[in-house]
Every structure is written in C-alpha cells, then in structure tokens.
Amino acid sequence: MDKVYVISEHAATYHQLLATAQLPDLALTHNAEEATIWLADPPLAVSKLPHANALRWLQSTFAGTDALIQAPFRHYQLTNVRGIFGPLMAEYVFGHLLTNTRHIGQYAKQQAQCHWQPQPYQSLHGQTLAILGTGAIGQHIATVAHAFGMTVLGTNQTGRSVEAFDHTMTLPELQQRLREVDVLVSTLPATDKTHQCLNAAFWQHAQDLFFINVGRGATVDEHALIHALEAKQLRGAVLDVMQQEPLPESHPFWTHPKVTVTPHIAAVSFPDQVFTLFADNYRRWHAGKPLVHYVDFDKGY
C-alpha cells in the first residue's frame, strides 16, 4: 500500500479527485513523513523535503521543477507535467504577437480618444520565427506558426532535426543567423548551460527582433536585454518569466515602453489535467513500469 501526500494550492481539489479515482493500493495521508508518493507544487514542497524519509516518487504539478532540482535532496524519482501546456503557450505567444503586429493596444487608445487612424502593419505570413527549444511546447508553437505561413527555426543541444520545424540548429548557430529572424520565442528551461545564455553577445546580430520569453527568467541577462531594446536590436519584448518573481516594483521592466510584463501566467496547471497525468503515472508505478515525464536532476529537465 502506497500513501500519497498532497501539497499544493489546489490541494482540496486534488483530495476530491483522489477520492473519486479509486486508484489501487493508494491511500491519502496528511503526514508528509510517511508518504511514499507526493503530488506537489515544487515551491511548496522544498521546505518539507528534509523530512521526506519515505518518499520514493514526487509528481510535480508544474512543468518547471527548478526549486526541487536546486534542493540538496535527490533520494526520489521526480516527474513533471508535460504535454498539456503546448496549446496554452501557443495562445499566449500568438495573442501577444498579433497584439503587437496588428497594433491592438494602439487602437484601444485611439478608440478612447475617438480617433480614426489606420496603422500600417506587416503580415506574419512570410516572417521567420525562431523557437529556442524543440520539445512539446516548441513543437506546438511551431505548428501554429506554420498555419500563419511563417518559416520556423528551432534550436536544441545537438541541432537534430525535429519534424515540426523547417530548420533546426544549435543556439550558437542561431546566434549567427539572428539577422534573419523576425520573432524569437524562448521555451528554455533553467539549467547551468542555459543560465543567462541570452546575453549581450547573443543579441549582437539581432535587428528589430520581437522577443517573447515563456521559458525561464534565469536564461536572460536582463541588463543586456534592456540594452538590446535601446539599441534597436529588439523592437519589443514580452516577458512572462523573470529572474526574480514577483518582479520588484523598482525594476525597469515595469515602465519600459517596449516591454510587456505578465505574472508567469502563460500556461497555468489545471488540476484536472494534472491529476489525469498523475493517475496514469501511478498506474504505471503500481504495475512496476517506468514512470513517464521523468526529470533528470543532473540535466535539469
């Protein structure tokens, strides 16, 4: 008999889902120390890990597991949430991209002023979109981009081909081709290799590029990003993730005219979807099969 401990802002919902799912040989416990399985929001779980003596598997309710990877406890298997965020991320990316290219914000201001003035715009058709990261999220964004008639480039560690992309390459290779790119979307995780990889050297070949970050804030050198905006290497930036969250009130991103800040909401975890993944994984666990969406502590994803 396994015992599952839930630590999440949606704990009440998960408790209800567990009660109705009737997963075999699994009992809910409110004692973290005796639980062999955790269903957990990573930031909330970290402080309790020192007492998780019985823990063998932790199912993260988030895609990002940075808080757990950085903690000094690795005596358990870690899995995360994948496969449900692609559509949500694509909605966010293209919502903001179209808002920018079609001047939606400007028209809202003009309406408030009763001012009729068409604004020139450029279609997404024929533009080049580069996506940092060719995983499930990047692939979904690429598929939507193709529907708009965009050419899609993608980066991964080896430059291996991925079906959803027109061309794939490594990040250093893309850096040399940034002048060809109209829109850059980062889905990169926070790892030792990606830490502030989007720095001044990276932007040096960019020209009037539009940047959207839905990956992790730690991948961006924020001072270099502001400089790139001022130097017109970038025409704008939409940032859903920051180095420090919540973003401090004194941070220049808040008031920069070319920056749009959102509070890490591009793709939230919906409990029913997360629980479906957990239940499927638990059945694998119960049957002695390998877990899916396994996170490698050393790689960071």
C-alpha positions in Angstrom: 0.0 0.0 0.0 1.4 3.4 -1.0 0.5 6.6 0.7 0.2 9.9 -1.2 0.7 13.3 0.3 -0.6 16.4 -1.5 1.0 19.8 -1.0 -0.5 22.3 -3.5 -2.5 25.5 -3.6 -5.2 23.2 -5.2 -4.9 20.5 -2.5 -8.6 20.4 -1.8 -9.3 19.7 -5.5 -6.7 17.0 -5.6 -8.1 15.4 -2.5 -11.5 15.2 -4.2 -10.1 13.8 -7.4 -8.2 11.1 -5.4 -11.3 10.2 -3.5 -13.3 9.5 -6.7 -10.4 8.0 -8.8 -10.1 4.9 -6.5 -6.6 4.2 -7.6 -5.5 0.7 -6.5 -3.5 0.3 -3.3 -3.2 4.1 -2.7 -4.3 5.9 0.4 -4.2 9.6 1.1 -2.2 10.8 4.1 -1.7 14.2 5.7 1.6 13.2 7.2 4.5 14.0 4.8 6.9 11.9 6.7 5.1 8.6 6.0 4.2 9.3 2.4 5.9 7.3 -0.4 4.4 9.5 -3.1 3.9 13.2 -3.2 1.7 15.2 -5.6 3.2 18.6 -5.1 3.7 22.2 -6.2 7.5 22.4 -6.3 7.9 25.7 -4.4 5.7 24.4 -1.5 7.4 21.0 -1.4 11.0 22.1 -0.9 10.8 23.1 2.8 9.3 19.7 3.7 11.9 17.5 1.8 14.3 17.2 4.7 11.5 15.2 6.5 10.5 13.1 3.5 12.2 9.9 4.7 9.7 7.6 3.0 9.4 9.5 -0.3 10.2 7.4 -3.4 8.4 9.4 -6.1 7.3 13.0 -6.4 4.9 14.1 -9.2 5.3 17.8 -9.7 2.1 19.7 -10.6 4.2 22.1 -12.6 6.3 21.7 -15.8 9.1 23.7 -14.1 10.9 21.9 -11.3 13.7 24.4 -10.6 13.0 24.6 -6.9 13.3 20.8 -6.5 16.4 20.5 -8.7 18.2 23.1 -6.7 17.4 21.5 -3.4 20.0 19.1 -1.9 17.7 16.1 -1.8 17.6 13.6 -4.6 16.6 10.4 -3.0 13.4 10.0 -5.0 12.2 9.8 -8.6 10.9 13.1 -10.0 8.3 13.5 -12.7 6.8 16.7 -14.1 3.8 17.8 -16.2 4.2 17.7 -19.9 2.0 17.6 -23.0 -0.7 19.9 -21.7 1.0 23.3 -22.0 1.6 23.5 -25.7 -1.8 24.9 -26.7 -1.8 27.3 -23.7 1.7 28.6 -24.6 0.7 29.0 -28.2 -2.3 31.0 -27.3 -0.1 33.3 -25.2 2.6 33.7 -27.8 0.3 34.5 -30.7 -2.0 36.6 -28.6 0.8 38.9 -27.8 2.4 38.7 -31.3 -0.8 39.6 -33.0 -1.5 42.4 -30.5 1.9 43.8 -31.4 1.8 43.4 -35.2 -1.8 44.5 -35.5 -1.5 47.4 -33.1 -4.3 46.3 -30.9 -3.1 48.4 -28.0 -2.8 51.5 -30.2 -6.3 51.1 -31.5 -7.7 50.8 -27.9 -6.0 54.1 -27.1 -7.4 55.7 -30.3 -10.9 54.5 -29.5 -10.7 56.2 -26.1 -9.8 59.4 -28.0 -12.5 58.9 -30.7 -9.6 59.0 -33.2 -9.9 57.2 -36.5 -6.4 56.5 -37.8 -5.4 53.3 -39.6 -1.9 52.0 -38.7 0.4 50.2 -41.2 1.1 46.6 -40.4 3.1 43.6 -41.7 1.5 40.2 -42.0 3.0 37.3 -40.1 2.9 35.4 -43.4 6.5 35.0 -44.7 8.1 36.1 -41.5 10.7 33.9 -39.7 10.0 32.6 -36.2 12.8 31.1 -34.2 12.0 28.9 -31.2 14.5 28.1 -28.5 13.7 24.5 -27.5 12.2 21.9 -29.8 10.2 19.9 -27.1 6.5 19.5 -27.0 5.8 23.2 -26.3 8.1 24.4 -29.0 6.6 21.9 -31.5 3.1 23.1 -30.8 4.1 26.8 -31.2 5.8 25.8 -34.5 2.6 24.1 -35.8 0.5 27.2 -35.1 3.2 29.4 -36.7 3.0 27.3 -39.9 -0.7 27.9 -40.0 0.1 31.6 -40.3 2.6 30.9 -43.1 5.7 31.6 -41.1 9.1 29.9 -41.6 10.1 28.2 -38.3 13.6 27.6 -37.0 14.3 25.7 -33.8 17.3 25.1 -31.5 18.3 22.2 -29.4 21.5 21.0 -27.9 22.7 19.0 -31.0 20.8 20.6 -33.8 19.0 17.4 -34.6 16.0 17.6 -36.9 12.5 17.8 -35.5 9.6 17.3 -37.7 7.6 20.4 -36.8 10.5 22.8 -37.7 11.7 23.9 -41.2 15.3 24.0 -39.9 17.0 23.1 -36.6 20.3 24.1 -35.2 22.2 24.7 -32.0 21.9 28.0 -30.1 25.3 29.3 -31.2 24.4 28.6 -34.8 21.2 30.5 -34.4 23.1 33.4 -32.8 25.0 33.9 -36.1 21.7 34.0 -38.0 19.6 36.3 -35.8 19.5 38.9 -38.5 17.2 36.6 -40.5 14.8 36.2 -37.5 11.7 38.4 -37.1 10.4 36.8 -33.9 12.2 34.8 -31.2 10.4 32.7 -28.6 12.2 31.1 -25.8 10.9 28.0 -24.1 14.3 27.1 -22.5 14.4 25.6 -19.0 16.7 27.0 -16.3 19.9 24.9 -16.3 23.6 25.5 -15.8 24.0 25.6 -19.6 21.2 28.0 -20.2 21.9 30.4 -17.4 21.9 33.9 -18.9 22.6 32.4 -22.3 20.5 35.3 -23.8 23.2 37.9 -23.2 24.8 40.8 -25.0 26.8 38.5 -27.2 23.7 36.6 -28.2 21.8 39.8 -29.3 24.7 41.3 -31.3 23.4 40.1 -34.7 19.7 40.8 -33.9 18.0 43.6 -35.9 14.5 44.8 -35.0 13.6 41.4 -33.5 10.5 40.8 -31.3 11.2 38.6 -28.3 8.8 36.5 -26.2 10.0 34.6 -23.1 7.8 31.8 -21.8 10.7 29.6 -20.6 12.6 30.7 -17.6 13.8 34.1 -16.5 17.2 32.8 -15.5 18.1 32.3 -19.2 18.0 36.1 -19.8 20.6 38.7 -18.9 18.1 41.4 -18.0 20.6 44.3 -18.3 21.7 43.1 -21.8 18.0 42.8 -22.8 17.3 46.4 -21.9 20.4 47.5 -23.8 19.3 45.5 -26.9 16.0 47.2 -26.8 17.6 50.7 -26.5 20.0 49.8 -29.4 17.0 48.7 -31.5 18.3 45.2 -31.9 14.9 44.3 -30.4 11.7 46.2 -31.2 9.9 44.7 -28.2 9.9 42.1 -25.5 7.0 40.1 -23.9 8.2 38.6 -20.6 6.1 36.1 -18.7 9.1 34.9 -16.6 11.7 36.9 -14.7 14.9 36.3 -12.7 13.1 37.4 -9.6 9.4 36.7 -9.2 7.3 38.6 -8.2 9.2 41.3 -10.2 10.3 44.1 -7.8 8.3 47.3 -8.1 11.5 49.2 -8.8 12.5 47.0 -11.8 12.8 49.0 -15.1 10.8 46.4 -17.0 7.6 47.7 -15.4 7.9 51.1 -17.0 9.9 50.4 -20.2 7.8 51.3 -23.2 8.9 48.3 -25.3 8.4 45.7 -22.6 5.2 43.8 -21.7 5.3 42.1 -18.3 2.9 39.3 -17.3 3.0 37.4 -13.9 4.0 33.9 -15.0 0.6 33.0 -16.4 1.3 31.9 -19.9 0.3 28.3 -19.1 -1.1 27.5 -15.6 -1.6 24.0 -14.3 -5.2 23.0 -14.3 -5.8 20.4 -11.5 -8.0 18.0 -13.6 -5.4 17.8 -16.3 -2.5 17.3 -13.9 -4.4 14.7 -12.0 -5.1 12.7 -15.2 -1.3 12.6 -15.8 -0.7 11.6 -12.2 -3.2 8.8 -12.2 -1.8 7.4 -15.5 1.7 7.5 -14.0 0.5 5.9 -10.7 -0.9 3.0 -12.6 2.5 2.6 -14.2 4.1 2.8 -10.8 1.7 0.2 -9.4 2.4 -2.1 -12.3 6.2 -1.8 -11.9 6.6 0.1 -15.1 8.9 3.1 -15.7 7.4 6.4 -15.0 6.8 8.9 -17.8 7.9 12.6 -17.9 10.9 11.7 -15.8 13.1 14.6 -14.8 16.9 14.1 -14.7 18.3 16.0 -11.7 21.7 16.5 -13.4 20.3 17.8 -16.7 17.7 19.9 -15.0 14.8 18.8 -17.2 
